[in-house]
Amino acid sequence: MGINVRLGVVEMRDIEIYTDGAARGNPGPSASGFLVLDAGRSLIERSRYNGIATNNAAEYTAIIMALEWCEAHIGNHAGAEMRLFSDSELVVRQLVGSYRVKSAGLRALNERALGLIGHFKALSLHNVPRSNPYVSRVDHNLNVLLDSMRGRGDVKPSTAVGLP
């Protein structure tokens, strides 16, 4: 665990980030979301409608959203243990360098995610099965959001849904 010093008190931080992206069709209406836990306590759940995108783009967008939120709200505590979990084997392997990014459309998203990852002193990436309860929770939120968008032609991308 990492250390967060606040008013002279040492506080341990154990941050887990769960992400998911979904697309109805590939490409199709898509959404991205994440859940952040600190020592098992939920800090935030957020889902966002992306508009028409591929599933892989939605997966990358979820990771970017989560890392941007963490950077703004958690910061980069020296030695803090941060773990990011995704059910997208392709995206995780591309981010750790095991797979090349062949799609020009994903290259910019990959570079943005890598740039954000570089801002954290201790962040590890993990591929987990879709059955992971936290990934399933994010996936459920995305499906609820996508269901609510069905048939609404006036909806613009970036409609955010923040859950307490």
C-alpha angles and dihedrals in degrees: 000000000000131000127245115187113207121170091339093306118119111226123186117226124204108174122188120184122195119192138181140171129199136191128185097218122359099281100016142112105328143187137189131204148166145194124210122200128189110200088336095310116119112242099175144345117198134175127185134190110231103186118230112353142131122268091248091053089051090051092052091045090054091054092047092049091050095047092047090052092048092049092051099041108025102026125197108301113191108258095359110154110235123176125184119202126195133168090217106100091183095055095043092049091047091051094050091046099248092116129038119236103240099170115085088207092059096041095080091047090049092050092048092050092047090050090054093045088055090061092067123077096209117021123141127190123219134184112219132177119266087246091070103122094231095046088047089053092053090045090052091052090051092051091050089051094047091047089053090052095052111123095004106123093176096065115114125205118267095045096156126208113194117192120200 
